[in-house]
Amino acid sequence: MSRTFLGKCWSIRRKRRDTIAFTQDMKAEIESTEESYAIGKTLIESAGMTWDQYWNEYKPTYEAPAHLIKINIAEYLAENNIEGPDASSIKYEILNEEYLDLF
């Protein structure tokens, strides 16, 4: 295996600072207009969270890392002309009990 391939495999999960930066960018985008802010605030509150709880705890812990991994995998597949797997055929199990407790 090439070092490039191994490097890409190890870098699928980005660093915490990337997760925080991604979260801050998303928050800035939501706050960019009154309408998007109102919609975002309503959705967050409907999920039983405060604005700060969502952006400081939930988003960077649960949503942003998964989103960044998905972006990184898509970039790798595109760069290497590889077709991704059929997501419906993937079996999974949620192991993080804290995630399940949020619902």
C-alpha positions as CSV (number, residue, x, y, z in Angstrom):
1,M,0.0,0.0,0.0
2,S,1.2,3.5,-0.7
3,R,1.9,6.0,2.0
4,T,-0.7,8.3,0.3
5,F,-3.5,5.7,0.7
6,L,-2.5,5.0,4.3
7,G,-2.4,8.7,5.1
8,K,-5.9,9.1,3.7
9,C,-7.2,6.2,5.7
10,W,-5.8,7.6,8.9
11,S,-7.1,11.1,8.2
12,I,-10.7,10.1,7.7
13,R,-11.5,11.4,11.2
14,R,-10.4,15.0,11.3
15,K,-8.9,16.8,14.3
16,R,-11.0,18.4,17.0
17,R,-10.0,21.9,15.8
18,D,-11.4,21.0,12.4
19,T,-14.7,19.9,14.0
20,I,-14.9,23.2,16.0
21,A,-14.1,25.3,13.0
22,F,-16.7,23.5,10.9
23,T,-19.3,24.0,13.7
24,Q,-18.4,27.7,14.0
25,D,-18.8,28.1,10.2
26,M,-22.2,26.3,10.3
27,K,-23.4,28.5,13.2
28,A,-22.2,31.7,11.4
29,E,-24.2,30.6,8.3
30,I,-27.3,30.0,10.3
31,E,-26.9,33.4,12.1
32,S,-26.3,35.2,8.8
33,T,-30.0,36.1,8.3
34,E,-32.9,36.6,10.6
35,E,-35.0,34.0,8.9
36,S,-32.4,31.2,9.0
37,Y,-31.7,32.1,12.7
38,A,-35.4,31.9,13.6
39,I,-35.8,28.6,11.8
40,G,-32.6,27.2,13.3
41,K,-33.6,28.3,16.8
42,T,-37.1,26.8,16.4
43,L,-35.6,23.4,15.3
44,I,-33.1,23.3,18.1
45,E,-35.7,24.2,20.7
46,S,-38.1,21.6,19.2
47,A,-35.3,19.0,19.8
48,G,-35.3,20.0,23.5
49,M,-32.0,21.8,23.5
50,T,-31.0,25.4,24.1
51,W,-29.1,27.3,21.4
52,D,-25.9,27.2,23.3
53,Q,-26.3,23.5,24.2
54,Y,-26.7,22.6,20.6
55,W,-23.8,24.6,19.2
56,N,-21.4,24.0,22.1
57,E,-22.1,20.4,23.0
58,Y,-24.4,18.5,20.5
59,K,-23.2,19.8,17.1
60,P,-19.4,19.4,17.7
61,T,-19.8,16.1,19.5
62,Y,-22.3,14.2,17.4
63,E,-23.1,15.9,14.1
64,A,-20.0,17.7,12.9
65,P,-17.6,14.8,13.2
66,A,-19.9,12.5,11.2
67,H,-20.4,15.2,8.6
68,L,-16.7,15.8,8.2
69,I,-16.0,12.1,7.9
70,K,-18.7,11.9,5.1
71,I,-17.1,14.8,3.3
72,N,-13.6,13.3,3.6
73,I,-14.7,9.9,2.3
74,A,-16.6,11.6,-0.6
75,E,-13.5,13.5,-1.5
76,Y,-11.3,10.4,-1.4
77,L,-13.8,8.4,-3.5
78,A,-14.0,11.2,-6.1
79,E,-10.2,11.7,-6.2
80,N,-9.7,8.0,-6.8
81,N,-12.7,7.4,-9.1
82,I,-14.1,4.9,-6.7
83,E,-17.8,4.2,-6.4
84,G,-19.1,4.2,-2.8
85,P,-20.9,1.3,-1.1
86,D,-24.6,0.9,-1.1
87,A,-25.5,2.5,2.3
88,S,-28.7,0.4,2.7
89,S,-26.5,-2.8,2.8
90,I,-24.4,-1.6,5.8
91,K,-25.2,-3.0,9.2
92,Y,-24.4,-0.9,12.2
93,E,-24.8,-0.6,15.9
94,I,-24.8,2.6,17.9
95,L,-22.3,2.1,20.8
96,N,-22.4,5.5,22.3
97,E,-25.0,5.3,25.1
98,E,-24.9,9.0,25.7
99,Y,-26.1,9.6,22.1
100,L,-29.1,7.3,22.7
101,D,-29.9,9.1,25.9
102,L,-30.5,12.3,24.0
103,F,-33.7,11.0,22.5
